[in-house]
């Protein structure tokens, strides 16, 4: 299966984007890890930039090797590779090394390897192979359970490490499932639950409860549109509920909204919409219980986990010299770069190590300080163009495995970029997600290089 039927087509544009991101990453890591007037011994593997150079060379070699392996190899051995990934995730729980509170690493001879990164690749090809080989109909519940099992098995093992950040990235595969016909209702439910979870942490529960009741009332009234002056009635009822809730007593607000909802359910029932009349109150009860349990789950988290969520949702309650320090320094570093940046090796906050983890999770702050808004937009633009090319190929490809795999790769890239850059700006919680091809470390760099190399091989074969 090596080099069979190889065609001359080669995507030089994607290669250029890949090498550009690698170069930007190497320069940013060099700036973030080196000190003023430091003489670097390029034979000392303990020096971060030297070790990163080894990782980069290894990644490029693997990227090149992937160009000579026929796509049928990955399609055929997808489940074997997936099984190997699960085995590594089990072994790391037993004999792995603990770093930053997560037992998620193998360290051999000064080099580290994170099995969860390999599991991303393995899960992507196994899900793609399953969807391509079988006559899968994602509208059927049995196929849904199988695909869900393929995704959740590594997620659960990674959560035992525990490494919630890496586990979250696997849900990018739901982008692929959506394109293949998975019921959009699942995504709506997921978004609603996420919003309720966030609101339950930010606001007092009584406000969340009354909002759920009002929302249920709005949805229910929408289903009896034949009433004249409906929106006048809706506005009046909701106005009365809010007035009672805020000005009189929350109990009266709950009572008024509940009575209104029951009244609407009776109307729906009489109009022979029995299923909806049952669905709404059941959903309300479930959402109220979920809201209450969300606060309980948050209270049960470890202190550092609670602090990370508070930094995201309630920064005013966090210590600027404690849990909020990383985000504040990152924002200051990015903001100080201005439009064009301070120049390579001229970022004071980067060089003086004001931003913790500035070569890994917060590498984007180094780019923002030294290369400014223009440099930051350039990096984001490179990722956008790369993802666009991958999705464009996926959309027009006749090979199902190649199409599904490409969408999976694009999903992982999208989620990694959004979360990593979002972390540096305080838009998402700090969960330790590397910026592909740029952040310091070998596991992510090598695996994403392998995945992109396979994509380019699939692309060449399909032209």
C-alpha positions in Angstrom: 0.0 0.0 0.0 3.1 2.2 -0.1 3.1 4.7 -3.0 0.5 2.9 -5.1 -0.9 4.7 -8.1 0.6 8.0 -7.0 -0.3 11.0 -9.1 1.7 14.1 -9.8 -0.8 16.5 -8.2 0.5 18.2 -5.1 -1.1 21.0 -3.1 1.7 23.5 -2.7 -0.6 26.1 -1.2 -1.5 23.8 1.8 2.2 22.9 2.1 3.0 26.6 2.2 0.5 27.3 5.0 1.8 24.3 7.0 5.4 25.5 6.7 4.4 29.1 7.5 2.6 28.0 10.7 5.6 25.9 11.7 8.0 28.8 11.2 5.8 31.2 13.1 5.6 28.7 15.9 9.3 28.1 16.1 10.1 31.8 16.1 7.4 32.5 18.8 8.7 29.7 21.0 12.3 30.9 20.6 11.2 34.4 21.7 9.1 33.1 24.6 11.7 30.7 26.0 15.0 32.5 25.4 16.5 35.2 27.7 18.4 38.4 27.1 22.0 37.8 26.1 21.6 34.1 26.3 24.0 31.9 24.4 22.2 28.8 23.2 24.0 25.4 23.0 22.1 23.9 20.1 23.3 20.4 21.1 21.7 20.6 24.6 18.4 18.8 24.3 17.2 20.2 27.6 16.9 23.7 26.1 13.3 24.2 25.1 14.0 25.6 21.6 16.4 22.7 20.8 13.9 20.1 21.9 11.2 21.9 19.9 13.5 21.8 16.9 13.8 18.0 17.2 10.0 17.8 17.5 9.7 20.0 14.4 12.1 17.9 12.3 10.3 14.7 13.4 6.9 16.3 12.5 8.1 17.2 9.0 9.5 13.7 8.4 6.2 12.2 9.5 4.3 14.7 7.3 6.4 13.6 4.4 6.1 9.9 5.1 2.3 10.3 5.1 2.5 11.4 1.4 3.6 7.9 0.4 1.1 5.8 2.3 -2.0 4.9 0.4 -5.3 6.0 1.9 -6.6 2.4 2.0 -4.0 1.6 4.7 -5.7 4.0 7.1 -9.2 2.9 6.1 -8.3 -0.8 6.6 -6.4 -0.5 9.8 -8.5 2.3 11.4 -10.0 0.1 14.1 -6.6 -1.5 15.0 -5.1 2.0 15.4 -8.2 3.0 17.4 -7.7 0.0 19.7 -4.0 0.9 20.1 -5.0 4.4 21.1 -7.4 3.1 23.8 -4.7 0.7 25.1 -2.3 3.6 25.4 -4.9 5.7 27.3 -5.3 2.8 29.7 -1.6 2.2 30.2 -0.9 5.9 30.8 -3.4 5.8 33.7 -1.3 3.1 35.3 2.3 4.0 34.6 2.1 7.5 33.1 3.8 10.6 34.4 1.8 13.3 36.1 2.2 16.9 34.8 0.1 19.8 36.0 -2.2 17.4 37.9 -3.0 15.1 35.0 -1.5 11.6 34.6 -1.5 11.9 30.8 2.1 11.6 29.7 4.8 9.1 28.9 8.3 10.6 29.4 11.2 8.7 27.8 14.7 10.0 27.6 13.7 13.6 28.2 11.0 13.5 25.5 7.3 13.4 26.4 4.3 11.9 24.5 0.6 12.5 25.2 -1.6 9.5 24.1 -4.7 11.7 24.0 -3.3 13.5 21.0 -2.8 10.2 19.2 -6.3 9.3 20.3 -7.7 12.3 18.4 -6.2 11.0 15.1 -7.3 7.4 15.9 -10.9 8.4 16.6 -11.0 10.6 13.5 -10.0 7.7 11.2 -12.2 5.1 13.0 -15.3 7.3 12.9 -14.6 8.2 9.2 -14.0 4.5 8.4 -17.2 3.4 10.1 -19.3 6.0 8.3 -17.7 5.2 5.0 -17.7 1.4 5.1 -21.2 0.7 6.4 -24.5 1.8 5.1 -24.8 4.2 8.1 -28.0 6.1 8.6 -27.4 8.5 11.5 -31.2 9.0 11.8 -31.3 5.4 13.2 -30.7 5.1 16.9 -28.5 2.0 16.6 -26.0 3.8 14.4 -26.0 6.8 16.6 -25.1 4.7 19.6 -22.2 3.1 17.8 -20.7 6.4 16.6 -21.3 7.9 20.0 -19.4 5.0 21.6 -16.5 5.5 19.3 -16.2 9.1 20.4 -17.0 8.7 24.1 -14.7 5.8 24.8 -11.4 7.8 24.6 -13.2 10.8 26.1 -14.0 8.9 29.3 -10.5 7.5 29.6 -9.0 11.0 29.2 -11.4 12.4 31.8 -9.9 9.8 34.3 -6.5 11.4 33.9 -8.1 14.0 34.4 -7.7 16.2 31.3 -11.0 17.9 30.5 -9.4 20.2 27.9 -8.3 17.3 25.6 -11.6 15.5 26.2 -13.6 18.5 25.0 -11.8 18.6 21.7 -13.3 15.2 20.7 -16.7 16.9 20.5 -15.5 18.6 17.3 -16.4 15.3 15.6 -20.0 16.3 16.0 -19.4 18.7 13.2 -18.9 15.7 10.9 -22.0 13.9 12.4 -24.1 17.0 11.7 -23.0 17.1 8.1 -24.0 13.5 7.8 -27.5 13.9 9.0 -27.5 13.7 12.8 -30.7 15.2 14.1 -30.2 19.0 14.7 -32.4 18.7 17.7 -29.5 17.1 19.6 -27.4 20.2 19.0 -30.2 22.5 20.0 -30.6 20.5 23.3 -26.9 20.7 23.9 -26.7 24.4 23.3 -29.7 25.0 25.6 -28.2 22.9 28.4 -24.9 24.8 28.0 -26.6 28.1 28.3 -28.6 27.1 31.3 -25.4 25.7 33.0 -23.6 29.0 32.4 -26.5 31.1 33.5 -27.0 29.0 36.6 -23.4 29.9 37.6 -23.6 33.6 36.8 -27.0 34.5 38.0 -29.1 33.6 41.1 -31.1 30.4 40.5 -34.5 32.2 41.0 -33.8 34.4 37.9 -32.8 31.3 35.9 -36.0 29.5 37.0 -38.3 32.3 36.1 -36.6 32.7 32.7 -37.2 29.0 31.9 -40.9 29.3 32.8 -41.3 32.4 30.6 -39.4 30.8 27.7 -41.7 27.7 28.0 -44.7 30.1 28.0 -43.5 31.8 24.8 -42.8 28.5 23.0 -46.3 27.2 24.0 -48.1 30.4 22.9 -46.3 30.3 19.6 -48.1 27.0 18.9 -51.5 28.5 19.3 -51.0 31.3 16.7 -54.6 31.3 15.7 -55.5 33.6 18.6 -56.1 37.2 17.6 -53.9 39.8 19.3 -51.6 37.0 20.5 -48.5 39.1 21.0 -50.5 41.7 23.0 -51.7 38.9 25.3 -48.1 37.5 25.5 -46.6 40.9 26.4 -49.2 41.6 29.0 -48.8 38.2 30.7 -45.0 38.3 30.7 -45.1 41.9 32.0 -47.3 40.9 34.9 -45.1 37.9 35.7 -41.9 40.1 35.7 -43.6 42.8 37.8 -44.8 40.3 40.4 -41.4 38.6 40.5 -39.3 41.7 40.9 -41.6 44.2 42.7 -43.8 42.1 44.8 -42.5 38.6 45.6 -40.6 36.0 43.5 -43.1 33.4 44.7 -46.0 35.3 43.1 -44.0 35.4 39.8 -43.5 31.7 39.9 -47.2 31.2 40.7 -48.3 33.5 37.9 -46.0 31.9 35.3 -47.0 28.4 36.4 -50.8 29.2 36.2 -50.3 30.8 32.8 -48.4 27.8 31.5 -51.0 25.3 32.8 -53.7 27.4 31.1 -51.9 27.3 27.8 -51.3 23.5 28.2 -55.1 23.1 28.6 -55.7 25.1 25.4 -53.1 23.0 23.5 -54.7 19.8 24.8 -58.2 20.9 23.7 -56.8 21.7 20.3 -55.6 18.1 20.0 -51.9 18.9 20.5 -51.6 16.5 23.3 -47.9 15.5 22.6 -46.8 19.1 22.8 -48.9 19.7 25.9 -47.0 16.9 27.6 -43.6 17.7 26.2 -43.5 21.3 27.5 -44.1 20.7 31.2 -41.8 17.7 31.2 -39.1 19.8 29.6 -39.6 22.5 32.1 -39.1 20.1 35.0 -36.0 18.6 33.4 -34.5 22.1 32.8 -35.3 23.3 36.3 -33.6 20.2 37.7 -30.6 20.6 35.4 -30.2 24.2 36.5 -30.3 23.3 40.1 -27.9 20.4 39.6 -25.5 22.6 37.6 -24.8 24.7 40.6 -24.3 21.5 42.7 -21.9 20.2 40.1 -20.0 23.4 40.1 -19.7 23.4 43.9 -18.4 19.8 43.7 -15.5 20.7 41.4 -12.0 21.1 42.7 -11.0 24.6 43.8 -8.7 25.3 40.8 -11.4 24.1 38.4 -13.9 26.5 40.0 -11.4 29.3 39.7 -10.9 28.7 36.0 -14.7 28.9 35.4 -14.9 32.0 37.6 -12.1 33.7 35.7 -14.2 33.1 32.6 -17.7 34.0 33.9 -17.1 36.1 37.0 -13.7 37.8 36.7 -14.7 40.5 39.1 -14.7 38.0 41.9 -11.2 36.7 41.1 -7.8 37.7 42.5 -5.8 39.7 40.0 -2.6 38.3 41.5 -4.0 34.8 41.7 -6.3 33.0 39.3 -6.9 36.1 37.1 -3.2 36.8 36.7 -2.7 34.8 33.5 -5.6 36.3 31.6 -4.7 39.9 32.7 -1.1 39.6 31.6 -2.1 37.9 28.4 -4.5 40.7 27.5 -1.9 43.4 28.4 0.7 41.7 26.3 -1.6 41.4 23.3 -2.9 45.0 23.7 0.6 46.4 24.0 1.5 45.1 20.6 -0.7 47.7 18.9 -1.2 47.5 15.2 2.2 46.3 14.0 3.7 44.9 17.2 7.0 45.6 19.0 9.1 43.4 16.7 10.7 40.0 16.9 12.5 39.6 20.3 11.3 43.0 21.4 8.3 42.0 23.4 9.1 43.1 27.0 6.3 41.0 28.6 7.3 38.0 26.6 11.0 38.2 27.2 10.6 39.0 30.9 8.2 36.0 31.3 5.2 38.1 32.6 2.8 35.7 30.9 2.8 32.2 32.3 2.8 29.3 29.8 3.5 31.8 27.1 5.2 29.2 24.9 2.4 26.7 25.1 -1.2 27.6 26.0 -0.6 31.3 25.8 1.6 31.4 22.7 -0.8 33.7 20.9 0.0 36.4 23.4 3.6 36.3 22.2 2.4 36.7 18.6 0.1 39.6 19.6 2.8 41.5 21.5 5.6 41.1 19.0 3.6 41.2 15.7 0.6 43.2 16.7 -2.9 43.1 15.3 -1.6 42.6 11.8 0.5 39.6 12.8 -2.4 38.1 14.8 -4.8 38.5 11.9 -2.3 36.9 9.6 -2.0 33.8 11.8 -5.8 33.6 12.2 -6.1 34.0 8.4 -3.7 31.2 7.7 -5.8 28.9 9.9 -8.9 30.1 8.2 -7.5 29.5 4.8 -6.3 26.0 5.7 -9.6 25.0 7.2 -11.4 26.4 4.1 -9.2 24.4 1.8 -9.8 21.2 3.8 -13.6 21.7 3.9 -13.7 22.6 0.2 -12.0 19.4 -0.6 -14.4 17.5 1.7 -17.4 19.0 0.0 -16.3 18.1 -3.5 -14.6 14.7 -2.8 -16.2 11.5 -4.1 -14.3 9.3 -1.7 -16.4 9.0 1.4 -13.6 8.1 3.7 -11.5 11.0 2.5 -14.5 13.4 2.8 -15.3 12.3 6.4 -11.7 12.3 7.5 -11.1 15.8 6.1 -14.2 17.2 7.9 -12.9 15.6 11.1 -9.5 17.2 10.7 -11.2 20.6 10.0 -13.3 20.2 13.1 -10.3 19.5 15.4 -8.4 22.5 13.9 -11.5 24.8 14.3 -12.0 23.9 17.9 -8.3 24.1 18.9 -7.9 27.5 17.3 -11.1 29.0 18.8 -10.4 27.6 22.3 -6.7 28.5 22.4 -7.0 32.0 21.1 -10.2 32.5 23.2 -8.2 31.5 26.3 -5.6 34.2 25.7 -8.4 36.8 25.4 -10.5 35.5 28.3 -13.4 34.5 26.1 -13.3 30.8 27.1 -12.1 29.1 30.3 -8.4 28.1 30.6 -8.4 24.4 29.7 -4.9 23.9 28.3 -5.5 23.5 24.6 -2.4 24.0 22.3 -2.5 26.1 19.1 -1.9 23.6 16.3 1.6 23.7 14.7 2.6 26.7 16.8 2.5 25.9 20.6 5.5 24.3 22.2 5.4 20.5 22.6 5.8 17.4 20.4 2.6 15.4 20.7 0.2 17.9 19.2 2.7 19.1 16.5 3.5 15.5 15.3 -0.1 14.3 15.3 -1.5 17.3 13.5 1.4 17.0 11.0 0.5 13.4 10.5 -3.2 14.2 10.1 -2.5 17.0 7.6 0.0 14.8 5.7 -2.7 12.1 5.3 -5.2 14.8 4.1 -2.7 15.9 1.4 -2.2 12.3 0.3 -6.0 11.9 0.1 -6.2 15.1 -1.8 -3.5 14.1 -4.3 -5.2 10.7 -4.9 -8.6 12.3 -5.6 -7.3 14.8 -8.2 
